[in-house]
Amino acid sequence: MAVESRFVVIRNGVEVQTFMDKKAADEYDKMLDMADNLTAMLTSSSVTLSEELTEELSIFLAQNRDEVLIALQAKKAKTDKKPVKPAKKKVAALVEDESLTKESLDKAS
């Protein structure tokens, strides 16, 4: 007999989604909590949106929270941390290559 653990996200007494691992279920539940908070904020604002649009926008913003935080300058964008090494050997090889002399480049221009 096989035993499976499943984690179910329940909102307002309704099963929303089932996950096989707890971490994914917790992340999804947290995203839904953020969407609920955003819906409340948008509903209380002076911006007039339909209920459906408010819900869609709230879920979109919650799903893309990292990009939203970067756009609001509350979080720094990830940058490529690999240092750029100069390609000295390649440049030297190109300079030594007779086909890439200054004269041949001038002729090609």
C-alpha positions, 0 to 999 in steps of 0.5 A: 500500500502506498502512502502519499502526503498532499497539502491542500490550500483551502480558502473560504472553505473551498479547496483551491489547489493541492500540492505534493510538498509543503513549501509549495503549498505555503508559498501559494497560500502566502501569495493568496494572502498578498492578493487578498491584501492588495484587493482590499487596498485597491477596493478602498482606493479612489481608482474605479475597477470592476471586481473581476479586474481588481481580483486579476490585478491583485493576483498578478501583482502578488505573483510578480511581487519581486518585479513589483518591489524592484519597480517600487525601488524597495528591492534591488534587481539581481545583477550578474555577479561574475566579474568581466575578465578582459579577453587579452589573449583573444585581442592579441591573437586578433591583432597578430592575425594579418587579416585584421590589420588596420589597413584591411579594416580601413579597406573594408570600411 
